Each structure stands twice: as structure tokens, then as C-alpha cells.
Amino acid sequence: MRLKEEVSPILEEMLACDSAELAFEMDSPAEYGNEELIFKGDRFRFRVTRDRGQVFLDIAPRFADRDWYMLPRLFEFLDLGPEEEFSPEDYGPTTGALLRKQAHVFVENVEKIGELLSSENYEASHLRLKEFWQRKSREIFGPSSFALPSSKRGKP
């Protein structure tokens, strides 16, 4: 089944609440059946990606081309829902049930998410989100072995 036919009914309410329409579709059957859909709405862009059979859902403000955010991470940052509602499995590839759950939480909290990603708040929000995810990553994985000591940063 093509990605568009698979996810459109699941994401229908989420896409409708932002008047989002399909703006881009890429299908690469020669590359493990990878597909990408991008929907553009009034405030957001939604990206659904199938990469080697795994499906991912990301969101971005309509005006910002460079940054995409995993919905469960935004939910966690905004403290939307009880902690047990989002498990580690929610952060990786998703299933129809997880997509449905993410879409539902998005619809229920669209105003909070819209405020966080609004053009007025975006630069500050982006920095806060980046710091939050770096902190969470250190909590989960420990300090990165790839990070340079602070005394070596920026020096040739």
C-alpha cells in the first residue's frame, strides 16, 4: 500500500485542523520503497516519511524550512499528557496506532503547539527545544564521546 493511502485516513483530523494539503510526494521504489509526503497547512508543515519500511511523522512551522520536530518530543517538551502515555517506542518508527495517537494529541493541543512554533516565539523556542533534547539525550545515552572538550571548540 502506498504511504499516502495508508496514512491519509489516520491523519485526516490532524491535517484538517490546519487546513493542510499535500504539497510534495516522493516515491523511490528502487530504494527500499522509501516515500515522503509533505503537507502544508495554515501554520504547520507535516512530513511523513517511510524509510526502509519504517514510518516517521515530523512537524515544522510553515515559515521555517530548516527544522523538523518529532511530534512526541514536542509533546514531552510541552508536558502534554501523562508520562506513561509516551513510551520510548513513540520516538522511533511508528505504526498506525501510534500515528493515530500522535494525531489525536496534536489536535487536542494545536493551540499550545502553534504558540510554541509561532513566528514570534520561534527563535527562542528552537533554542529551548534544542537544549531540552540535548539534555534528554545525555540522560538516556550519557555524555557524547564525539563532543570536543570545551577548551578545544573553535580552535584550529
Secondary structure, 3 states (H helix, E strand, C coil): CCHHHHHHHHHHHHHHCCCCEEEEEEEECCCCCEEEEEEECCCEEEEEEEECCEEEEEEEECCCCCCCEEHHHHHHHCCCCCHHHCCHHHHCCECHHHHHHHHHHHHHCHHHHHHHCCCCCHHHHHHHHHHHHHHHHHHHHCCCCCCCCCCCCCCC
